[in-house]
């Protein structure tokens, strides 16, 4: 299991550089592009460009996969025998996810710094984009935890990637209303799609809803986890 984790981390790092190599010296991606995203005018070849943009997300999802499944089918039983609260056990797992997504965001931002000069310059919205990227990435991993209470982790990973790809594709192609963007929340990973670049009031609306959805998912997760037999 540990070897698989190390291998996934290696491929994640590789995917970040793969992403950079495919967007450097092109007029399609902004600096800190992993969080800012494609220019809004990109329509032609979007299917391939989105794959390049979302490749790191695939490995992030697989890296963080199985955390809840391991609790319900592994060492969680030992914790419960020791009278460890199921609620605390679940929240501890969620907290670990928050910490890991923060590290992932910091790593990607750090790696991009030397290559930003090869991409489109962005005058404002970088900090806002990074904050929103972290929040939405954490929301995706929280949803992953919830799905693992209902379906196999590998199926959950596939569902998340397809949902993320379709969400980003629809929002990039069409002029989608804010409410629909919230339903397609993986698209809010990117600053060009979540109003970070424009930095208007809609940005704050998205942040509020991302936090509310995250809290709702955690409450659902606590309820379901407490009802789940650990074996």
C-alpha positions as CSV (number, residue, x, y, z in Angstrom):
1,X,0.0,0.0,0.0
2,X,2.8,2.4,0.9
3,X,4.6,1.6,-2.3
4,X,1.5,2.4,-4.3
5,X,1.2,5.7,-2.5
6,X,4.8,6.6,-3.3
7,X,4.3,5.6,-7.0
8,X,1.2,7.8,-7.2
9,X,3.0,10.8,-5.7
10,X,5.8,10.2,-8.3
11,X,3.3,10.2,-11.1
12,X,1.5,13.3,-9.7
13,X,4.8,15.2,-9.7
14,X,5.5,14.0,-13.2
15,X,2.0,15.1,-14.3
16,X,2.6,18.6,-13.0
17,X,5.7,19.0,-15.2
18,X,3.9,17.3,-18.1
19,X,1.1,19.9,-17.7
20,X,3.7,22.8,-17.7
21,X,5.5,21.4,-20.7
22,X,2.3,21.3,-22.7
23,X,1.3,24.9,-21.9
24,X,4.6,26.7,-21.7
25,X,5.3,29.2,-24.5
26,X,1.7,29.0,-25.6
27,X,-1.1,31.6,-25.5
28,X,-3.6,29.3,-23.8
29,X,-2.6,29.2,-20.2
30,X,-2.1,31.9,-17.6
31,X,0.7,32.0,-15.0
32,X,-0.1,29.7,-12.1
33,X,-2.3,28.0,-14.7
34,X,-3.1,24.9,-12.6
35,X,-5.3,27.3,-10.5
36,X,-6.0,30.1,-13.0
37,X,-6.9,27.8,-16.0
38,X,-7.3,28.4,-19.7
39,X,-8.2,31.7,-21.3
40,X,-11.9,32.1,-21.7
41,X,-11.7,32.3,-25.5
42,X,-10.4,28.7,-25.8
43,X,-12.9,26.6,-27.6
44,X,-11.0,24.7,-30.3
45,X,-9.2,21.7,-29.0
46,X,-10.7,22.2,-25.6
47,X,-11.2,18.4,-25.0
48,X,-7.4,17.8,-25.2
49,X,-6.5,20.9,-23.3
50,X,-8.8,20.1,-20.4
51,X,-7.2,16.6,-20.2
52,X,-3.8,18.3,-19.8
53,X,-5.2,20.7,-17.3
54,X,-6.9,17.9,-15.2
55,X,-4.2,15.2,-15.4
56,X,-2.7,16.3,-12.0
57,X,-6.3,16.1,-10.5
58,X,-6.5,12.5,-11.5
59,X,-3.5,11.6,-9.5
60,X,-4.5,13.8,-6.6
61,X,-7.8,11.9,-6.4
62,X,-6.1,8.5,-6.6
63,X,-3.4,9.6,-4.0
64,X,-6.1,10.5,-1.5
65,X,-8.3,7.6,-2.3
66,X,-9.3,5.0,0.2
67,X,-9.0,7.0,3.4
68,X,-12.5,6.4,4.5
69,X,-12.6,2.9,2.9
70,X,-9.6,2.0,5.1
71,X,-11.5,3.1,8.2
72,X,-14.6,1.0,7.4
73,X,-12.6,-2.0,6.2
74,X,-9.4,-1.8,8.2
75,X,-7.8,-0.1,11.1
76,X,-11.0,1.8,12.0
77,X,-12.3,-1.3,13.8
78,X,-9.3,-1.2,16.2
79,X,-10.1,2.5,16.9
80,X,-13.7,1.8,17.6
81,X,-12.8,-1.1,19.9
82,X,-10.7,1.4,21.9
83,X,-13.8,3.5,22.3
84,X,-12.7,6.2,19.8
85,X,-15.7,8.3,18.7
86,X,-16.8,7.6,15.1
87,X,-17.4,11.3,14.7
88,X,-13.9,12.2,15.8
89,X,-12.5,9.4,13.6
90,X,-14.3,10.8,10.6
91,X,-13.4,14.4,11.3
92,X,-9.8,13.4,11.8
93,X,-9.8,11.9,8.3
94,X,-11.3,15.0,6.9
95,X,-8.8,17.2,8.7
96,X,-6.0,15.1,7.2
97,X,-7.5,15.7,3.8
98,X,-7.5,19.5,4.3
99,X,-3.8,19.4,5.3
100,X,-2.9,17.3,2.3
101,X,-4.8,19.5,-0.2
102,X,-3.0,22.5,1.3
103,X,0.4,20.8,0.8
104,X,-0.6,19.9,-2.8
105,X,-1.6,23.5,-3.6
106,X,1.6,24.9,-2.1
107,X,3.7,22.4,-4.1
108,X,2.0,23.2,-7.4
109,X,2.3,26.9,-6.8
110,X,6.0,26.5,-6.0
111,X,6.8,24.4,-9.0
112,X,5.0,26.9,-11.4
113,X,7.0,29.9,-10.2
114,X,10.1,29.3,-12.4
115,X,7.9,28.7,-15.5
116,X,5.4,31.5,-15.1
117,X,7.3,33.8,-17.4
118,X,6.6,31.4,-20.3
119,X,2.9,31.8,-19.8
120,X,0.4,34.6,-20.1
121,X,0.9,37.3,-17.4
122,X,-2.0,38.0,-15.0
123,X,-2.2,41.4,-13.4
124,X,-4.5,40.4,-10.6
125,X,-6.5,37.5,-9.2
126,X,-3.6,35.1,-8.5
127,X,-4.0,34.9,-4.7
128,X,-7.8,34.7,-5.1
129,X,-7.4,31.9,-7.7
130,X,-5.0,29.9,-5.4
131,X,-7.4,30.3,-2.4
132,X,-10.4,29.1,-4.5
133,X,-8.3,26.2,-6.0
134,X,-7.5,25.0,-2.5
135,X,-11.1,25.3,-1.3
136,X,-12.6,23.5,-4.3
137,X,-9.9,20.8,-4.4
138,X,-10.7,20.2,-0.7
139,X,-14.4,20.0,-1.6
140,X,-13.7,17.4,-4.3
141,X,-11.7,15.3,-1.8
142,X,-14.5,15.6,0.8
143,X,-17.0,14.4,-1.8
144,X,-14.6,11.5,-2.5
145,X,-14.7,10.5,1.2
146,X,-18.5,10.6,1.1
147,X,-18.7,8.5,-2.1
148,X,-16.4,5.9,-0.5
149,X,-19.1,5.3,2.1
150,X,-21.4,4.1,-0.7
151,X,-19.3,2.7,-3.5
152,X,-15.9,1.2,-4.2
153,X,-13.0,3.8,-4.0
154,X,-11.9,3.1,-7.6
155,X,-15.4,3.7,-8.9
156,X,-15.6,6.9,-6.8
157,X,-12.4,8.1,-8.4
158,X,-13.7,7.5,-12.0
159,X,-17.0,9.2,-11.2
160,X,-15.1,12.2,-9.8
161,X,-12.9,12.6,-12.8
162,X,-15.7,12.3,-15.3
163,X,-17.8,14.8,-13.3
164,X,-14.9,17.2,-13.1
165,X,-14.1,17.0,-16.8
166,X,-17.8,17.4,-17.9
167,X,-18.2,20.3,-15.4
168,X,-15.1,22.2,-16.7
169,X,-16.0,21.5,-20.3
170,X,-19.6,22.8,-20.0
171,X,-18.6,25.9,-18.1
172,X,-15.6,26.7,-20.5
173,X,-17.8,26.3,-23.6
174,X,-21.0,28.0,-22.5
175,X,-22.0,31.1,-20.7
176,X,-23.3,29.4,-17.6
177,X,-25.2,31.1,-14.8
178,X,-23.6,31.2,-11.4
179,X,-26.1,28.7,-9.9
180,X,-25.3,26.1,-12.5
181,X,-21.6,26.7,-12.0
182,X,-22.1,25.9,-8.3
183,X,-23.8,22.6,-9.3
184,X,-20.8,22.0,-11.6
185,X,-18.4,23.0,-8.8
186,X,-15.2,21.2,-10.1
187,X,-15.1,24.0,-12.7
188,X,-14.6,26.5,-9.9
189,X,-11.1,25.1,-9.5
190,X,-10.0,27.7,-12.1
191,X,-9.7,31.4,-11.7
192,X,-11.0,32.1,-15.2
193,X,-14.2,30.2,-14.4
194,X,-14.8,31.3,-10.8
195,X,-14.5,35.1,-11.1
196,X,-11.1,35.2,-9.4
197,X,-9.5,36.9,-12.5
198,X,-12.4,39.4,-12.8
199,X,-12.6,39.5,-9.0
200,X,-16.2,40.7,-8.7
201,X,-18.9,39.9,-6.1
202,X,-19.6,36.5,-7.7
203,X,-16.3,35.3,-6.4
204,X,-17.4,35.7,-2.9
205,X,-20.7,34.0,-3.7
206,X,-18.8,31.0,-5.0
207,X,-16.6,30.9,-1.9
208,X,-19.7,31.0,0.4
209,X,-21.4,28.1,-1.5
210,X,-18.2,26.0,-1.7
211,X,-17.8,26.3,2.1
212,X,-21.5,25.5,2.7
213,X,-21.5,22.5,0.4
214,X,-18.3,21.3,2.2
215,X,-20.0,21.6,5.6
216,X,-23.1,19.9,4.3
217,X,-21.0,17.0,2.9
218,X,-19.2,16.6,6.2
219,X,-22.5,16.5,8.1
220,X,-23.8,13.8,5.7
221,X,-20.5,11.9,6.1
222,X,-20.7,12.0,9.9
223,X,-24.3,10.7,9.8
224,X,-23.5,7.9,7.3
225,X,-20.2,7.0,8.9
226,X,-22.0,6.6,12.3
227,X,-24.5,4.3,10.7
228,X,-21.9,2.2,8.8
229,X,-20.7,-1.1,10.3
230,X,-16.9,-1.2,10.6
231,X,-15.4,-4.6,10.0
